Amino acid sequence: MITLVVIFNLLITLVNLFLAWRIWQLLRWLANLADTLTKVERSTHLVLCTAPSVILKTGRGAGHLKGYYRRAYVQLQRGKQVLTLFNLGMKMVRE
């Protein structure tokens, strides 16, 4: 009977030892994951901390570009009107 109790206690001890080893491995894996995520966070922070100013600059640049295209379109329309009047004048002169 004592032999059976000792064997049963050894089995319980081995199972607990295995569980402790697996938990220790899980803790190491979680620590490595935390380190990796910290490195990723630092890297993305360096990139993204300048994002608001870049976005504002780009927005301003796009606004300037829209104004430039608007003015160019008006000039193009005026150029077309001038050429139309010139062609009309040339037709009148020929006739």
N, C-alpha and C positions, 0 to 999 in steps of 0.2 A: 504494500500500500504506500509506503514512504517512497519507493522507487517511482511509482506512478505520479505522485505529487511533485517530486523533483523534476521528472521529465515534463510534466505539464507546466511547471514554473519556468523551465528552460525554454520551452516553446513560446510562452508568453514573453519572456525576455528577448528572444530572437525576433519576434514580431515587433515588439516595441523598439528594438534596436534598428530594425529595417525602417520603421516609420520615422524614427528620429533622423536617420540618414537621408531619407527622401525629403523630409521637411527642411533639413539643412541644405540640400541641393536646390530646393525651391527658393529658399531665402537667398542663396548665392545668385540664382538666375534673376530673381527680382531686383537684387542690388545692381547687377550688370545692366538690367533693363532701365533702372532709374538713372544710372550714369549715362547711358546712351541717350535717353530722353532729355537729360539736362544738357548734354552737348548739342543735341538738335535744337533745343530751345535757345541756347546761346547763339548758335549759327543763324537761326531764323530771325532772332531779335536784331542782330547786326544788320541784316538785310532789310527787315521791315521797319526799323526805326526811322529810316530815311524816306519811307514810302509816302507819308503825307506831303512832304515838301515836293517830292517828284510829281505827285499827282496834281498838286496845285500849279506847279510850273507847266505841266503838260496841258492842263485846262486853260491856263492863260495863253499858252502857245496856240492852242486850237482856236481860242477866241480871236487872237490876232490873225490867224490864217483865214478864219471865216470873214473877217472884215476886209482882208486883202482880196479874197475872191469876190466879195460883194462889190468892191470898188472896181476890180478888173472887169466884172460882168457889165457894170454901168458903162465903163469905157468902151467895151466891145460893142454894146448897143449903140453908143454914140458914133463909133467908127462905122458901123453898118448904115446908120442914117446918113452919114456924110457920103459914103460910097453910093448909096441909093440916089441921093441928090446929085452927085457927080454924074452918075449914069444917066439920070433924067436930063441933066443939062447937056450931056454929050448927044443924046437923042434929039434934043431940040435944035442943037447947032447943026446936026447933019440934015435935018429936014428943012 
